[in-house]
Amino acid sequence: MRYKIVVDSCCELPDPYKNDPRFERVPLTLEVGDYRILDDETFNQQEFLQKVAAYPKCPKSACPSPERYKNAYETDAEHVYCVTLSSHLSGSFGSAVLGKNLYEEEFGTKDIYVCDSESASIGETQLAMKIMEWEEEGTMTFAQIVKKLEDFRNAMETYFVLDNLDTLRKNGRLSSVKAIIASTLNIKPVMGAIKGVIVQKGQTVGIKKALAKMADIIVSEGKNLESKVLYISHCNCPSRAALVKELLLARAKFKDVKILDTAGVSTMYANDGGVIVAI
């Protein structure tokens, strides 16, 4: 292979690429009390959600070791790209960088680029798919693709609406959010990210109104949407994902729309009923 794309397991790969040799998912570990699993192809979303619902404390995740990333870089591919969770949300990026250092200490220098997605979930997917697209075109050097990827990452936006913010809050991932309204009031914040740090974009009453407000914000903040692929990921709520697609297509045109189900880490943070959009 000329190239290989390594992603951590917060990235939702579309079905055609889950067994594609050009891709490798490096799993994080998920913990719900004594229940401990790897977030790999054996992940069972329904079982995990049941464990979380029955556990009085907060589920946790642990990033892969640098050695695990080093192993992923050991390939005949000339170009290796690694896309990870935002460094503000996980230690995965730091571990991936250390893995690159370990590789180079043992094998020497190689074209390896570790990308902090400054996002999660389908934000990572967006970046991985763009790398594949540009590599398959075969017209750019490794350095040119890295530069283009950084520019794309810097312009990309991630939005989400969750039914339950407890996991994010208890794991200290909402430190920049000034006002989180009690869920008993049925106030649903519309969240986004600035340089990988979670921020609140707005709020409204009820989940459907929050999804509609998210669609309004996406369109008002979006640029050149007709040239972009819209990715929507959902945690056990395909009808909500379909509604978000409908709301957005009524407001704007997109190059394409992809709907995916959350993987393990995204399921842990999004919780049952969460919807994430990356554009």
C-alpha positions in Angstrom: 0.0 0.0 0.0 1.1 3.5 -0.7 -0.7 4.9 2.4 -2.3 3.8 5.6 -4.8 5.7 7.8 -4.8 5.0 11.5 -7.7 6.2 13.6 -8.6 5.8 17.3 -11.8 4.0 18.1 -13.8 7.2 18.6 -13.8 7.4 14.8 -16.9 6.0 13.1 -15.8 4.3 9.9 -18.5 3.7 7.2 -19.2 0.0 6.7 -17.2 -0.3 3.4 -14.0 0.7 5.2 -14.3 -1.3 8.4 -12.3 -4.2 6.9 -10.3 -2.1 4.4 -6.5 -2.8 4.8 -5.9 1.0 4.2 -7.5 1.7 7.6 -6.7 0.5 11.2 -8.7 1.5 14.3 -6.7 1.5 17.5 -9.1 0.8 20.4 -9.6 2.7 23.5 -10.7 0.8 26.6 -14.1 1.4 28.1 -14.9 0.9 31.8 -18.2 0.8 33.6 -17.4 -0.3 37.1 -15.9 -3.8 36.9 -17.1 -4.1 33.3 -14.0 -3.4 31.1 -13.9 -3.9 27.3 -11.9 -2.8 24.3 -13.7 -0.5 21.9 -13.2 -2.7 18.9 -15.3 -4.7 16.4 -16.9 -6.7 19.2 -18.4 -3.6 20.8 -22.1 -4.2 21.6 -23.9 -0.8 21.9 -27.1 -2.1 23.5 -25.2 -4.1 26.2 -23.0 -1.1 26.9 -25.9 1.3 27.3 -27.6 -1.1 29.6 -24.5 -1.3 31.8 -24.2 2.5 31.9 -27.9 3.0 32.8 -27.5 0.5 35.7 -24.2 2.0 37.0 -24.6 4.8 39.5 -21.2 6.4 38.8 -19.6 7.7 35.6 -18.2 5.4 32.8 -14.7 6.1 31.8 -12.3 5.5 28.9 -8.6 4.9 28.7 -6.5 5.8 25.7 -4.3 3.3 23.8 -0.7 2.9 24.8 2.1 4.5 22.7 3.3 0.9 21.9 -0.1 0.1 20.4 0.2 3.1 18.1 3.8 2.2 17.3 2.6 -1.2 16.1 0.0 0.4 13.9 2.7 2.5 12.2 4.7 -0.7 11.4 3.6 -1.0 7.8 5.1 -1.1 4.3 2.9 1.9 3.4 5.0 4.9 2.4 2.7 7.5 4.0 1.0 6.9 7.4 -1.6 9.3 8.8 -3.1 9.0 12.3 -6.3 10.8 13.3 -7.2 11.0 17.0 -9.8 12.5 19.4 -9.3 16.1 20.4 -6.4 16.4 22.8 -8.8 18.3 25.1 -11.0 15.3 25.4 -8.5 12.4 25.6 -4.9 11.4 25.9 -5.1 9.5 22.6 -3.3 12.2 20.6 -0.4 12.4 23.0 -0.1 8.6 23.0 -0.1 8.6 19.2 2.7 11.1 19.1 4.7 9.1 21.6 4.1 6.0 19.4 5.6 7.9 16.5 8.6 8.7 18.5 9.0 5.1 19.6 8.7 4.0 16.0 11.4 6.5 14.8 13.8 5.5 17.6 13.6 1.8 16.5 13.2 2.1 12.7 14.3 5.6 11.7 12.3 8.5 10.2 9.2 7.9 8.0 6.3 9.9 6.7 4.0 9.7 9.7 1.6 12.5 10.5 -0.4 12.5 13.7 -3.5 14.8 13.5 -5.3 16.1 16.5 -8.8 16.2 15.0 -9.9 18.9 17.5 -13.1 17.0 17.3 -14.4 13.4 17.9 -16.6 10.8 16.3 -17.6 11.8 12.7 -15.2 14.8 12.9 -12.5 12.2 12.8 -14.4 10.4 10.0 -14.4 13.6 7.9 -10.6 13.9 8.2 -10.0 10.2 7.5 -12.2 10.3 4.4 -10.5 13.4 3.1 -7.0 11.8 3.5 -8.2 8.8 1.5 -9.7 11.0 -1.2 -6.5 13.0 -1.7 -4.3 10.0 -1.6 -6.4 8.2 -4.2 -6.2 11.2 -6.5 -2.4 10.7 -6.5 -1.6 14.3 -7.4 -0.2 15.6 -4.1 2.9 14.9 -2.0 2.7 13.8 1.6 3.5 17.3 2.8 0.9 18.8 0.6 -1.8 16.5 1.9 -0.8 17.2 5.5 -1.1 21.0 4.9 -4.5 20.5 3.1 -5.7 18.3 6.0 -4.8 20.9 8.6 -6.6 23.6 6.6 -9.7 21.4 6.3 -9.5 20.5 10.1 -9.3 24.2 11.0 -12.4 25.0 8.9 -14.4 22.0 10.0 -17.3 22.4 12.5 -18.7 19.8 14.9 -22.1 20.2 16.6 -24.1 17.9 18.9 -27.2 17.7 21.0 -27.4 15.2 23.8 -30.2 14.0 26.0 -27.8 13.6 28.9 -24.6 15.6 29.6 -23.7 13.7 32.8 -20.8 11.7 31.3 -19.1 14.8 29.8 -19.7 16.8 32.9 -18.4 14.2 35.4 -15.4 13.5 33.3 -14.5 17.2 33.3 -15.1 17.8 29.6 -17.4 20.8 30.1 -15.1 23.2 31.9 -15.6 25.9 29.3 -19.4 25.8 29.3 -20.7 28.6 31.5 -24.3 27.5 31.9 -25.7 24.0 31.8 -29.4 23.9 32.7 -30.8 21.1 34.9 -32.2 18.3 32.8 -35.3 18.3 34.9 -36.3 21.6 33.1 -36.0 19.8 29.8 -33.6 22.5 28.5 -31.4 21.0 25.8 -28.1 22.9 24.9 -26.8 22.9 21.4 -23.0 22.2 21.7 -20.1 22.8 19.5 -16.3 23.0 19.6 -13.7 25.7 19.2 -10.2 24.2 18.6 -11.4 21.0 20.2 -12.8 22.6 23.4 -16.5 22.1 24.0 -18.6 25.2 23.9 -22.3 26.0 24.2 -23.9 27.4 21.0 -27.4 27.8 22.2 -30.2 26.1 24.1 -34.0 25.6 23.8 -36.7 23.5 25.4 -37.1 19.9 24.2 -35.0 17.7 22.0 -36.8 18.4 18.7 -36.5 22.1 19.1 -32.8 21.6 20.0 -32.2 19.6 16.8 -34.0 22.3 14.8 -31.9 25.0 16.4 -28.7 23.0 15.7 -29.7 22.9 12.0 -30.2 26.6 12.0 -26.8 27.2 13.6 -25.1 24.8 11.2 -26.5 26.6 8.2 -25.9 30.1 9.6 -22.3 29.3 10.4 -21.6 27.1 7.3 -19.7 28.1 4.2 -19.8 26.4 0.8 -22.0 23.7 2.1 -23.0 22.5 -1.3 -19.4 21.3 -1.8 -19.2 19.4 1.6 -20.3 16.0 2.8 -22.5 16.2 5.8 -21.8 13.5 8.4 -24.4 12.7 11.1 -23.8 10.2 13.9 -26.4 9.0 16.4 -26.4 6.9 19.6 -29.3 4.5 19.3 -31.7 7.0 17.8 -31.9 6.6 14.0 -35.1 8.6 13.8 -33.4 11.6 15.3 -30.6 11.3 12.8 -33.1 11.1 10.0 -34.9 14.2 11.4 -31.6 16.2 11.4 -30.9 15.2 7.8 -34.4 16.3 6.9 -34.1 19.6 8.7 -30.7 20.4 7.1 -31.7 19.4 3.6 -34.7 21.7 3.9 -32.3 24.6 4.7 -29.3 23.9 2.5 -27.7 21.7 -0.2 -24.8 19.4 0.5 -22.5 17.3 -1.7 -23.7 14.2 0.1 -25.1 13.1 3.5 -23.9 10.1 5.5 -25.6 8.7 8.6 -23.6 6.5 11.0 -24.1 4.9 14.4 -21.8 5.8 17.2 -18.9 3.5 18.2 -18.0 2.8 21.8 -16.2 6.0 22.9 -18.8 8.2 21.1 -21.6 6.1 22.7 -20.1 6.7 26.1 -20.0 10.4 25.7 -23.1 10.9 23.6 -25.2 8.7 25.8 -28.5 7.1 24.6 -30.2 9.6 22.2 -27.3 11.8 21.3 -26.8 13.2 17.8 -23.5 14.6 16.4 -23.0 16.5 13.2 -19.6 17.3 11.5 -19.3 19.4 8.4 
